[in-house]
Amino acid sequence: MHAQLRIGGGLVMLSDGMPGTPTPKQSNTHVTLDFDDVNDLNQRFDALAAGGKVTMPLSDTFWGARFGMLTDAFGINWMFNCQ
């Protein structure tokens, strides 16, 4: 499903795509933001969603986090996670 690579104080997360879902080469990366506060998560999600496209609304997940995905107005893909 995914991998984590720690570099200094930072964390790079990697994941594969869903089986049978083609991934265009120009948009196969996401920037992931990990939050400690759900209110902060909601505010920043809404701010980056303005003028963009929500691809997965914020919701509770099977791994116990609040999670959502969007593409911002500049075409950058984002994933939001709050444990």
PyMOL Python script that loads the backbone (N, CA, C, O; Angstrom):
from pymol import cmd

cmd.read_pdbstr("""\
ATOM      1  N   MET A   1       0.805  -1.198   0.000  1.00  0.00           N
ATOM      2  CA  MET A   1       0.000   0.000   0.000  1.00  0.00           C
ATOM      3  C   MET A   1       0.846   1.260   0.000  1.00  0.00           C
ATOM      4  O   MET A   1       0.653   2.134  -0.844  1.00  0.00           O
ATOM      5  N   HIS A   2       1.795   1.366   0.949  1.00  0.00           N
ATOM      6  CA  HIS A   2       2.587   2.575   0.999  1.00  0.00           C
ATOM      7  C   HIS A   2       3.900   2.325   1.731  1.00  0.00           C
ATOM      8  O   HIS A   2       4.103   1.292   2.371  1.00  0.00           O
ATOM      9  N   ALA A   3       4.768   3.301   1.612  1.00  0.00           N
ATOM     10  CA  ALA A   3       6.048   3.259   2.320  1.00  0.00           C
ATOM     11  C   ALA A   3       6.323   4.646   2.874  1.00  0.00           C
ATOM     12  O   ALA A   3       5.788   5.640   2.383  1.00  0.00           O
ATOM     13  N   GLN A   4       7.159   4.706   3.896  1.00  0.00           N
ATOM     14  CA  GLN A   4       7.568   5.975   4.488  1.00  0.00           C
ATOM     15  C   GLN A   4       9.085   6.049   4.480  1.00  0.00           C
ATOM     16  O   GLN A   4       9.764   5.068   4.782  1.00  0.00           O
ATOM     17  N   LEU A   5       9.614   7.216   4.134  1.00  0.00           N
ATOM     18  CA  LEU A   5      11.042   7.467   4.126  1.00  0.00           C
ATOM     19  C   LEU A   5      11.295   8.711   4.971  1.00  0.00           C
ATOM     20  O   LEU A   5      10.852   9.804   4.620  1.00  0.00           O
ATOM     21  N   ARG A   6      12.003   8.545   6.077  1.00  0.00           N
ATOM     22  CA  ARG A   6      12.314   9.681   6.954  1.00  0.00           C
ATOM     23  C   ARG A   6      13.640  10.293   6.528  1.00  0.00           C
ATOM     24  O   ARG A   6      14.649   9.601   6.391  1.00  0.00           O
ATOM     25  N   ILE A   7      13.616  11.606   6.321  1.00  0.00           N
ATOM     26  CA  ILE A   7      14.812  12.357   5.960  1.00  0.00           C
ATOM     27  C   ILE A   7      14.924  13.494   6.965  1.00  0.00           C
ATOM     28  O   ILE A   7      14.152  14.452   6.903  1.00  0.00           O
ATOM     29  N   GLY A   8      15.875  13.401   7.888  1.00  0.00           N
ATOM     30  CA  GLY A   8      15.975  14.386   8.953  1.00  0.00           C
ATOM     31  C   GLY A   8      14.673  14.414   9.728  1.00  0.00           C
ATOM     32  O   GLY A   8      14.201  13.375  10.189  1.00  0.00           O
ATOM     33  N   GLY A   9      14.087  15.595   9.876  1.00  0.00           N
ATOM     34  CA  GLY A   9      12.811  15.732  10.572  1.00  0.00           C
ATOM     35  C   GLY A   9      11.618  15.575   9.655  1.00  0.00           C
ATOM     36  O   GLY A   9      10.476  15.672  10.104  1.00  0.00           O
ATOM     37  N   GLY A  10      11.866  15.332   8.362  1.00  0.00           N
ATOM     38  CA  GLY A  10      10.779  15.223   7.397  1.00  0.00           C
ATOM     39  C   GLY A  10      10.387  13.792   7.107  1.00  0.00           C
ATOM     40  O   GLY A  10      11.104  12.852   7.452  1.00  0.00           O
ATOM     41  N   LEU A  11       9.253  13.640   6.476  1.00  0.00           N
ATOM     42  CA  LEU A  11       8.732  12.328   6.128  1.00  0.00           C
ATOM     43  C   LEU A  11       8.243  12.369   4.690  1.00  0.00           C
ATOM     44  O   LEU A  11       7.398  13.194   4.344  1.00  0.00           O
ATOM     45  N   VAL A  12       8.772  11.476   3.843  1.00  0.00           N
ATOM     46  CA  VAL A  12       8.302  11.319   2.472  1.00  0.00           C
ATOM     47  C   VAL A  12       7.498  10.032   2.433  1.00  0.00           C
ATOM     48  O   VAL A  12       7.987   8.976   2.834  1.00  0.00           O
ATOM     49  N   MET A  13       6.257  10.118   1.949  1.00  0.00           N
ATOM     50  CA  MET A  13       5.393   8.941   1.867  1.00  0.00           C
ATOM     51  C   MET A  13       5.215   8.567   0.403  1.00  0.00           C
ATOM     52  O   MET A  13       5.047   9.435  -0.454  1.00  0.00           O
ATOM     53  N   LEU A  14       5.254   7.276   0.126  1.00  0.00           N
ATOM     54  CA  LEU A  14       5.113   6.749  -1.224  1.00  0.00           C
ATOM     55  C   LEU A  14       3.993   5.726  -1.228  1.00  0.00           C
ATOM     56  O   LEU A  14       3.809   5.000  -0.251  1.00  0.00           O
ATOM     57  N   SER A  15       3.240   5.661  -2.325  1.00  0.00           N
ATOM     58  CA  SER A  15       2.201   4.635  -2.424  1.00  0.00           C
ATOM     59  C   SER A  15       1.989   4.270  -3.883  1.00  0.00           C
ATOM     60  O   SER A  15       2.311   5.040  -4.788  1.00  0.00           O
ATOM     61  N   ASP A  16       1.445   3.092  -4.090  1.00  0.00           N
ATOM     62  CA  ASP A  16       1.118   2.666  -5.438  1.00  0.00           C
ATOM     63  C   ASP A  16      -0.314   3.092  -5.755  1.00  0.00           C
ATOM     64  O   ASP A  16      -1.020   3.622  -4.897  1.00  0.00           O
ATOM     65  N   GLY A  17      -0.729   2.856  -6.993  1.00  0.00           N
ATOM     66  CA  GLY A  17      -2.081   3.191  -7.402  1.00  0.00           C
ATOM     67  C   GLY A  17      -3.034   2.034  -7.182  1.00  0.00           C
ATOM     68  O   GLY A  17      -2.620   0.927  -6.838  1.00  0.00           O
ATOM     69  N   MET A  18      -4.290   2.298  -7.382  1.00  0.00           N
ATOM     70  CA  MET A  18      -5.309   1.266  -7.260  1.00  0.00           C
ATOM     71  C   MET A  18      -5.204   0.314  -8.446  1.00  0.00           C
ATOM     72  O   MET A  18      -4.981   0.765  -9.570  1.00  0.00           O
ATOM     73  N   PRO A  19      -5.358  -0.994  -8.225  1.00  0.00           N
ATOM     74  CA  PRO A  19      -5.293  -1.953  -9.329  1.00  0.00           C
ATOM     75  C   PRO A  19      -6.316  -1.626 -10.419  1.00  0.00           C
ATOM     76  O   PRO A  19      -7.472  -1.315 -10.134  1.00  0.00           O
ATOM     77  N   GLY A  20      -5.869  -1.703 -11.658  1.00  0.00           N
ATOM     78  CA  GLY A  20      -6.762  -1.465 -12.786  1.00  0.00           C
ATOM     79  C   GLY A  20      -7.052  -0.005 -13.080  1.00  0.00           C
ATOM     80  O   GLY A  20      -7.826   0.301 -13.987  1.00  0.00           O
ATOM     81  N   THR A  21      -6.439   0.908 -12.321  1.00  0.00           N
ATOM     82  CA  THR A  21      -6.657   2.335 -12.526  1.00  0.00           C
ATOM     83  C   THR A  21      -5.435   2.933 -13.195  1.00  0.00           C
ATOM     84  O   THR A  21      -4.365   2.973 -12.587  1.00  0.00           O
ATOM     85  N   PRO A  22      -5.561   3.401 -14.435  1.00  0.00           N
ATOM     86  CA  PRO A  22      -4.398   3.997 -15.095  1.00  0.00           C
ATOM     87  C   PRO A  22      -4.005   5.306 -14.413  1.00  0.00           C
ATOM     88  O   PRO A  22      -4.863   6.075 -13.979  1.00  0.00           O
ATOM     89  N   THR A  23      -2.718   5.542 -14.327  1.00  0.00           N
ATOM     90  CA  THR A  23      -2.205   6.767 -13.708  1.00  0.00           C
ATOM     91  C   THR A  23      -1.429   7.557 -14.752  1.00  0.00           C
ATOM     92  O   THR A  23      -0.372   7.108 -15.197  1.00  0.00           O
ATOM     93  N   PRO A  24      -1.927   8.723 -15.153  1.00  0.00           N
ATOM     94  CA  PRO A  24      -1.188   9.532 -16.123  1.00  0.00           C
ATOM     95  C   PRO A  24       0.156   9.973 -15.549  1.00  0.00           C
ATOM     96  O   PRO A  24       0.246  10.321 -14.372  1.00  0.00           O
ATOM     97  N   LYS A  25       1.188   9.957 -16.369  1.00  0.00           N
ATOM     98  CA  LYS A  25       2.522  10.304 -15.897  1.00  0.00           C
ATOM     99  C   LYS A  25       2.614  11.753 -15.426  1.00  0.00           C
ATOM    100  O   LYS A  25       3.423  12.053 -14.548  1.00  0.00           O
ATOM    101  N   GLN A  26       1.816  12.654 -15.978  1.00  0.00           N
ATOM    102  CA  GLN A  26       1.915  14.052 -15.584  1.00  0.00           C
ATOM    103  C   GLN A  26       1.284  14.346 -14.234  1.00  0.00           C
ATOM    104  O   GLN A  26       1.462  15.442 -13.705  1.00  0.00           O
ATOM    105  N   SER A  27       0.544  13.391 -13.657  1.00  0.00           N
ATOM    106  CA  SER A  27      -0.115  13.676 -12.378  1.00  0.00           C
ATOM    107  C   SER A  27      -0.026  12.487 -11.422  1.00  0.00           C
ATOM    108  O   SER A  27      -0.984  12.195 -10.706  1.00  0.00           O
ATOM    109  N   ASN A  28       1.106  11.809 -11.405  1.00  0.00           N
ATOM    110  CA  ASN A  28       1.205  10.611 -10.573  1.00  0.00           C
ATOM    111  C   ASN A  28       1.845  10.868  -9.215  1.00  0.00           C
ATOM    112  O   ASN A  28       2.273   9.925  -8.550  1.00  0.00           O
ATOM    113  N   THR A  29       1.918  12.123  -8.792  1.00  0.00           N
ATOM    114  CA  THR A  29       2.452  12.427  -7.464  1.00  0.00           C
ATOM    115  C   THR A  29       1.428  13.226  -6.663  1.00  0.00           C
ATOM    116  O   THR A  29       0.614  13.960  -7.222  1.00  0.00           O
ATOM    117  N   HIS A  30       1.488  13.066  -5.351  1.00  0.00           N
ATOM    118  CA  HIS A  30       0.652  13.826  -4.422  1.00  0.00           C
ATOM    119  C   HIS A  30       1.547  14.365  -3.313  1.00  0.00           C
ATOM    120  O   HIS A  30       2.492  13.698  -2.893  1.00  0.00           O
ATOM    121  N   VAL A  31       1.255  15.546  -2.851  1.00  0.00           N
ATOM    122  CA  VAL A  31       1.880  16.088  -1.652  1.00  0.00           C
ATOM    123  C   VAL A  31       0.960  15.721  -0.499  1.00  0.00           C
ATOM    124  O   VAL A  31      -0.232  16.026  -0.532  1.00  0.00           O
ATOM    125  N   THR A  32       1.512  15.064   0.526  1.00  0.00           N
ATOM    126  CA  THR A  32       0.704  14.650   1.668  1.00  0.00           C
ATOM    127  C   THR A  32       0.990  15.551   2.859  1.00  0.00           C
ATOM    128  O   THR A  32       2.146  15.782   3.212  1.00  0.00           O
ATOM    129  N   LEU A  33      -0.059  16.051   3.466  1.00  0.00           N
ATOM    130  CA  LEU A  33       0.046  16.854   4.680  1.00  0.00           C
ATOM    131  C   LEU A  33      -0.542  16.047   5.826  1.00  0.00           C
ATOM    132  O   LEU A  33      -1.662  15.547   5.727  1.00  0.00           O
ATOM    133  N   ASP A  34       0.203  15.920   6.904  1.00  0.00           N
ATOM    134  CA  ASP A  34      -0.234  15.152   8.065  1.00  0.00           C
ATOM    135  C   ASP A  34      -0.468  16.122   9.220  1.00  0.00           C
ATOM    136  O   ASP A  34       0.421  16.897   9.572  1.00  0.00           O
ATOM    137  N   PHE A  35      -1.652  16.079   9.802  1.00  0.00           N
ATOM    138  CA  PHE A  35      -2.060  17.034  10.828  1.00  0.00           C
ATOM    139  C   PHE A  35      -2.275  16.357  12.172  1.00  0.00           C
ATOM    140  O   PHE A  35      -2.571  15.165  12.248  1.00  0.00           O
ATOM    141  N   ASP A  36      -2.116  17.154  13.243  1.00  0.00           N
ATOM    142  CA  ASP A  36      -2.442  16.723  14.597  1.00  0.00           C
ATOM    143  C   ASP A  36      -3.792  17.257  15.037  1.00  0.00           C
ATOM    144  O   ASP A  36      -4.381  16.754  15.993  1.00  0.00           O
ATOM    145  N   ASP A  37      -4.289  18.279  14.339  1.00  0.00           N
ATOM    146  CA  ASP A  37      -5.516  18.964  14.727  1.00  0.00           C
ATOM    147  C   ASP A  37      -6.522  18.911  13.578  1.00  0.00           C
ATOM    148  O   ASP A  37      -6.227  19.375  12.477  1.00  0.00           O
ATOM    149  N   VAL A  38      -7.701  18.351  13.823  1.00  0.00           N
ATOM    150  CA  VAL A  38      -8.697  18.175  12.760  1.00  0.00           C
ATOM    151  C   VAL A  38      -9.244  19.513  12.265  1.00  0.00           C
ATOM    152  O   VAL A  38      -9.588  19.628  11.089  1.00  0.00           O
ATOM    153  N   ASN A  39      -9.335  20.528  13.132  1.00  0.00           N
ATOM    154  CA  ASN A  39      -9.804  21.838  12.689  1.00  0.00           C
ATOM    155  C   ASN A  39      -8.817  22.475  11.718  1.00  0.00           C
ATOM    156  O   ASN A  39      -9.224  23.095  10.736  1.00  0.00           O
ATOM    157  N   ASP A  40      -7.519  22.325  11.989  1.00  0.00           N
ATOM    158  CA  ASP A  40      -6.477  22.819  11.089  1.00  0.00           C
ATOM    159  C   ASP A  40      -6.567  22.079   9.753  1.00  0.00           C
ATOM    160  O   ASP A  40      -6.472  22.698   8.693  1.00  0.00           O
ATOM    161  N   LEU A  41      -6.748  20.765   9.801  1.00  0.00           N
ATOM    162  CA  LEU A  41      -6.916  19.953   8.596  1.00  0.00           C
ATOM    163  C   LEU A  41      -8.073  20.488   7.752  1.00  0.00           C
ATOM    164  O   LEU A  41      -7.917  20.707   6.551  1.00  0.00           O
ATOM    165  N   ASN A  42      -9.227  20.696   8.376  1.00  0.00           N
ATOM    166  CA  ASN A  42     -10.416  21.160   7.654  1.00  0.00           C
ATOM    167  C   ASN A  42     -10.190  22.520   7.000  1.00  0.00           C
ATOM    168  O   ASN A  42     -10.563  22.714   5.843  1.00  0.00           O
ATOM    169  N   GLN A  43      -9.586  23.460   7.719  1.00  0.00           N
ATOM    170  CA  GLN A  43      -9.351  24.802   7.192  1.00  0.00           C
ATOM    171  C   GLN A  43      -8.417  24.778   5.989  1.00  0.00           C
ATOM    172  O   GLN A  43      -8.673  25.440   4.983  1.00  0.00           O
ATOM    173  N   ARG A  44      -7.347  24.023   6.094  1.00  0.00           N
ATOM    174  CA  ARG A  44      -6.366  23.988   5.004  1.00  0.00           C
ATOM    175  C   ARG A  44      -6.901  23.213   3.799  1.00  0.00           C
ATOM    176  O   ARG A  44      -6.617  23.570   2.655  1.00  0.00           O
ATOM    177  N   PHE A  45      -7.664  22.167   4.050  1.00  0.00           N
ATOM    178  CA  PHE A  45      -8.297  21.424   2.958  1.00  0.00           C
ATOM    179  C   PHE A  45      -9.220  22.361   2.171  1.00  0.00           C
ATOM    180  O   PHE A  45      -9.150  22.427   0.944  1.00  0.00           O
ATOM    181  N   ASP A  46     -10.078  23.075   2.884  1.00  0.00           N
ATOM    182  CA  ASP A  46     -11.012  23.997   2.227  1.00  0.00           C
ATOM    183  C   ASP A  46     -10.277  25.085   1.455  1.00  0.00           C
ATOM    184  O   ASP A  46     -10.696  25.456   0.359  1.00  0.00           O
ATOM    185  N   ALA A  47      -9.180  25.601   2.017  1.00  0.00           N
ATOM    186  CA  ALA A  47      -8.423  26.661   1.346  1.00  0.00           C
ATOM    187  C   ALA A  47      -7.811  26.163   0.038  1.00  0.00           C
ATOM    188  O   ALA A  47      -7.880  26.852  -0.980  1.00  0.00           O
ATOM    189  N   LEU A  48      -7.213  24.973   0.058  1.00  0.00           N
ATOM    190  CA  LEU A  48      -6.599  24.453  -1.176  1.00  0.00           C
ATOM    191  C   LEU A  48      -7.646  23.938  -2.162  1.00  0.00           C
ATOM    192  O   LEU A  48      -7.372  23.866  -3.360  1.00  0.00           O
ATOM    193  N   ALA A  49      -8.828  23.583  -1.688  1.00  0.00           N
ATOM    194  CA  ALA A  49      -9.893  23.116  -2.578  1.00  0.00           C
ATOM    195  C   ALA A  49     -10.517  24.263  -3.371  1.00  0.00           C
ATOM    196  O   ALA A  49     -11.088  24.038  -4.439  1.00  0.00           O
ATOM    197  N   ALA A  50     -10.414  25.485  -2.861  1.00  0.00           N
ATOM    198  CA  ALA A  50     -11.009  26.640  -3.539  1.00  0.00           C
ATOM    199  C   ALA A  50     -10.416  26.782  -4.939  1.00  0.00           C
ATOM    200  O   ALA A  50      -9.208  26.969  -5.094  1.00  0.00           O
ATOM    201  N   GLY A  51     -11.255  26.696  -5.936  1.00  0.00           N
ATOM    202  CA  GLY A  51     -10.818  26.802  -7.320  1.00  0.00           C
ATOM    203  C   GLY A  51     -10.250  25.512  -7.886  1.00  0.00           C
ATOM    204  O   GLY A  51      -9.865  25.465  -9.054  1.00  0.00           O
ATOM    205  N   GLY A  52     -10.194  24.464  -7.069  1.00  0.00           N
ATOM    206  CA  GLY A  52      -9.668  23.179  -7.509  1.00  0.00           C
ATOM    207  C   GLY A  52     -10.769  22.132  -7.583  1.00  0.00           C
ATOM    208  O   GLY A  52     -11.938  22.459  -7.788  1.00  0.00           O
ATOM    209  N   LYS A  53     -10.382  20.861  -7.413  1.00  0.00           N
ATOM    210  CA  LYS A  53     -11.333  19.762  -7.490  1.00  0.00           C
ATOM    211  C   LYS A  53     -11.070  18.779  -6.353  1.00  0.00           C
ATOM    212  O   LYS A  53      -9.965  18.254  -6.220  1.00  0.00           O
ATOM    213  N   VAL A  54     -12.089  18.536  -5.535  1.00  0.00           N
ATOM    214  CA  VAL A  54     -11.994  17.546  -4.465  1.00  0.00           C
ATOM    215  C   VAL A  54     -12.181  16.172  -5.101  1.00  0.00           C
ATOM    216  O   VAL A  54     -13.216  15.901  -5.709  1.00  0.00           O
ATOM    217  N   THR A  55     -11.172  15.303  -4.960  1.00  0.00           N
ATOM    218  CA  THR A  55     -11.256  13.963  -5.533  1.00  0.00           C
ATOM    219  C   THR A  55     -11.706  12.924  -4.506  1.00  0.00           C
ATOM    220  O   THR A  55     -12.210  11.862  -4.872  1.00  0.00           O
ATOM    221  N   MET A  56     -11.523  13.232  -3.217  1.00  0.00           N
ATOM    222  CA  MET A  56     -12.038  12.401  -2.129  1.00  0.00           C
ATOM    223  C   MET A  56     -12.331  13.335  -0.959  1.00  0.00           C
ATOM    224  O   MET A  56     -11.399  13.848  -0.340  1.00  0.00           O
ATOM    225  N   PRO A  57     -13.600  13.564  -0.644  1.00  0.00           N
ATOM    226  CA  PRO A  57     -13.939  14.462   0.464  1.00  0.00           C
ATOM    227  C   PRO A  57     -13.346  13.950   1.782  1.00  0.00           C
ATOM    228  O   PRO A  57     -13.118  12.751   1.946  1.00  0.00           O
ATOM    229  N   LEU A  58     -13.106  14.858   2.701  1.00  0.00           N
ATOM    230  CA  LEU A  58     -12.616  14.466   4.019  1.00  0.00           C
ATOM    231  C   LEU A  58     -13.614  13.521   4.675  1.00  0.00           C
ATOM    232  O   LEU A  58     -14.812  13.796   4.729  1.00  0.00           O
ATOM    233  N   SER A  59     -13.096  12.403   5.171  1.00  0.00           N
ATOM    234  CA  SER A  59     -13.955  11.432   5.856  1.00  0.00           C
ATOM    235  C   SER A  59     -13.101  10.570   6.773  1.00  0.00           C
ATOM    236  O   SER A  59     -11.877  10.532   6.650  1.00  0.00           O
ATOM    237  N   ASP A  60     -13.769   9.877   7.697  1.00  0.00           N
ATOM    238  CA  ASP A  60     -13.076   8.942   8.575  1.00  0.00           C
ATOM    239  C   ASP A  60     -12.747   7.686   7.782  1.00  0.00           C
ATOM    240  O   ASP A  60     -13.529   7.264   6.930  1.00  0.00           O
ATOM    241  N   THR A  61     -11.580   7.082   8.060  1.00  0.00           N
ATOM    242  CA  THR A  61     -11.097   5.942   7.280  1.00  0.00           C
ATOM    243  C   THR A  61     -10.977   4.686   8.125  1.00  0.00           C
ATOM    244  O   THR A  61     -11.085   4.730   9.351  1.00  0.00           O
ATOM    245  N   PHE A  62     -10.752   3.563   7.448  1.00  0.00           N
ATOM    246  CA  PHE A  62     -10.569   2.288   8.139  1.00  0.00           C
ATOM    247  C   PHE A  62      -9.272   2.240   8.931  1.00  0.00           C
ATOM    248  O   PHE A  62      -9.145   1.418   9.837  1.00  0.00           O
ATOM    249  N   TRP A  63      -8.300   3.103   8.614  1.00  0.00           N
ATOM    250  CA  TRP A  63      -7.044   3.107   9.372  1.00  0.00           C
ATOM    251  C   TRP A  63      -7.075   4.088  10.536  1.00  0.00           C
ATOM    252  O   TRP A  63      -6.049   4.335  11.171  1.00  0.00           O
ATOM    253  N   GLY A  64      -8.243   4.643  10.817  1.00  0.00           N
ATOM    254  CA  GLY A  64      -8.423   5.453  12.009  1.00  0.00           C
ATOM    255  C   GLY A  64      -8.075   6.917  11.863  1.00  0.00           C
ATOM    256  O   GLY A  64      -7.923   7.622  12.860  1.00  0.00           O
ATOM    257  N   ALA A  65      -7.948   7.383  10.637  1.00  0.00           N
ATOM    258  CA  ALA A  65      -7.607   8.783  10.408  1.00  0.00           C
ATOM    259  C   ALA A  65      -8.749   9.483   9.691  1.00  0.00           C
ATOM    260  O   ALA A  65      -9.642   8.840   9.140  1.00  0.00           O
ATOM    261  N   ARG A  66      -8.707  10.800   9.705  1.00  0.00           N
ATOM    262  CA  ARG A  66      -9.569  11.600   8.836  1.00  0.00           C
ATOM    263  C   ARG A  66      -8.711  11.895   7.618  1.00  0.00           C
ATOM    264  O   ARG A  66      -7.577  12.353   7.760  1.00  0.00           O
ATOM    265  N   PHE A  67      -9.229  11.641   6.422  1.00  0.00           N
ATOM    266  CA  PHE A  67      -8.423  11.676   5.215  1.00  0.00           C
ATOM    267  C   PHE A  67      -9.231  12.254   4.065  1.00  0.00           C
ATOM    268  O   PHE A  67     -10.444  12.061   3.990  1.00  0.00           O
ATOM    269  N   GLY A  68      -8.552  12.965   3.167  1.00  0.00           N
ATOM    270  CA  GLY A  68      -9.178  13.473   1.955  1.00  0.00           C
ATOM    271  C   GLY A  68      -8.130  13.798   0.912  1.00  0.00           C
ATOM    272  O   GLY A  68      -6.943  13.918   1.215  1.00  0.00           O
ATOM    273  N   MET A  69      -8.591  13.940  -0.328  1.00  0.00           N
ATOM    274  CA  MET A  69      -7.692  14.235  -1.447  1.00  0.00           C
ATOM    275  C   MET A  69      -8.303  15.311  -2.335  1.00  0.00           C
ATOM    276  O   MET A  69      -9.523  15.408  -2.471  1.00  0.00           O
ATOM    277  N   LEU A  70      -7.429  16.118  -2.938  1.00  0.00           N
ATOM    278  CA  LEU A  70      -7.891  17.138  -3.862  1.00  0.00           C
ATOM    279  C   LEU A  70      -6.783  17.500  -4.842  1.00  0.00           C
ATOM    280  O   LEU A  70      -5.611  17.190  -4.625  1.00  0.00           O
ATOM    281  N   THR A  71      -7.177  18.161  -5.920  1.00  0.00           N
ATOM    282  CA  THR A  71      -6.244  18.780  -6.852  1.00  0.00           C
ATOM    283  C   THR A  71      -6.511  20.271  -6.772  1.00  0.00           C
ATOM    284  O   THR A  71      -7.645  20.707  -6.973  1.00  0.00           O
ATOM    285  N   ASP A  72      -5.483  21.063  -6.482  1.00  0.00           N
ATOM    286  CA  ASP A  72      -5.692  22.501  -6.310  1.00  0.00           C
ATOM    287  C   ASP A  72      -5.843  23.209  -7.658  1.00  0.00           C
ATOM    288  O   ASP A  72      -5.761  22.581  -8.713  1.00  0.00           O
ATOM    289  N   ALA A  73      -6.062  24.508  -7.608  1.00  0.00           N
ATOM    290  CA  ALA A  73      -6.290  25.303  -8.808  1.00  0.00           C
ATOM    291  C   ALA A  73      -5.093  25.305  -9.755  1.00  0.00           C
ATOM    292  O   ALA A  73      -5.236  25.674 -10.920  1.00  0.00           O
ATOM    293  N   PHE A  74      -3.913  24.900  -9.277  1.00  0.00           N
ATOM    294  CA  PHE A  74      -2.704  24.890 -10.097  1.00  0.00           C
ATOM    295  C   PHE A  74      -2.362  23.488 -10.604  1.00  0.00           C
ATOM    296  O   PHE A  74      -1.329  23.296 -11.245  1.00  0.00           O
ATOM    297  N   GLY A  75      -3.230  22.500 -10.318  1.00  0.00           N
ATOM    298  CA  GLY A  75      -3.001  21.142 -10.785  1.00  0.00           C
ATOM    299  C   GLY A  75      -2.152  20.280  -9.869  1.00  0.00           C
ATOM    300  O   GLY A  75      -1.758  19.180 -10.256  1.00  0.00           O
ATOM    301  N   ILE A  76      -1.856  20.757  -8.649  1.00  0.00           N
ATOM    302  CA  ILE A  76      -1.078  19.988  -7.684  1.00  0.00           C
ATOM    303  C   ILE A  76      -2.020  19.062  -6.922  1.00  0.00           C
ATOM    304  O   ILE A  76      -3.056  19.499  -6.422  1.00  0.00           O
ATOM    305  N   ASN A  77      -1.660  17.785  -6.835  1.00  0.00           N
ATOM    306  CA  ASN A  77      -2.459  16.796  -6.103  1.00  0.00           C
ATOM    307  C   ASN A  77      -2.042  16.788  -4.636  1.00  0.00           C
ATOM    308  O   ASN A  77      -0.854  16.795  -4.316  1.00  0.00           O
ATOM    309  N   TRP A  78      -3.037  16.772  -3.748  1.00  0.00           N
ATOM    310  CA  TRP A  78      -2.804  16.817  -2.310  1.00  0.00           C
ATOM    311  C   TRP A  78      -3.558  15.685  -1.616  1.00  0.00           C
ATOM    312  O   TRP A  78      -4.662  15.317  -2.017  1.00  0.00           O
ATOM    313  N   MET A  79      -2.937  15.139  -0.564  1.00  0.00           N
ATOM    314  CA  MET A  79      -3.606  14.212   0.336  1.00  0.00           C
ATOM    315  C   MET A  79      -3.484  14.807   1.743  1.00  0.00           C
ATOM    316  O   MET A  79      -2.427  15.307   2.127  1.00  0.00           O
ATOM    317  N   PHE A  80      -4.573  14.744   2.500  1.00  0.00           N
ATOM    318  CA  PHE A  80      -4.640  15.275   3.859  1.00  0.00           C
ATOM    319  C   PHE A  80      -4.937  14.143   4.810  1.00  0.00           C
ATOM    320  O   PHE A  80      -5.826  13.331   4.552  1.00  0.00           O
ATOM    321  N   ASN A  81      -4.199  14.075   5.919  1.00  0.00           N
ATOM    322  CA  ASN A  81      -4.357  12.990   6.871  1.00  0.00           C
ATOM    323  C   ASN A  81      -4.263  13.546   8.286  1.00  0.00           C
ATOM    324  O   ASN A  81      -3.386  14.357   8.583  1.00  0.00           O
ATOM    325  N   CYS A  82      -5.173  13.107   9.164  1.00  0.00           N
ATOM    326  CA  CYS A  82      -5.130  13.495  10.574  1.00  0.00           C
ATOM    327  C   CYS A  82      -5.484  12.285  11.397  1.00  0.00           C
ATOM    328  O   CYS A  82      -6.608  11.789  11.329  1.00  0.00           O
ATOM    329  N   GLN A  83      -4.510  11.789  12.197  1.00  0.00           N
ATOM    330  CA  GLN A  83      -4.741  10.604  13.022  1.00  0.00           C
ATOM    331  C   GLN A  83      -5.656  10.908  14.180  1.00  0.00           C
ATOM    332  O   GLN A  83      -5.958  10.021  14.978  1.00  0.00           O
TER     333      GLN A  83
END
""", "prot")
cmd.dss("prot")
cmd.show_as("cartoon", "prot")
cmd.util.cbc("prot")
cmd.orient("prot")
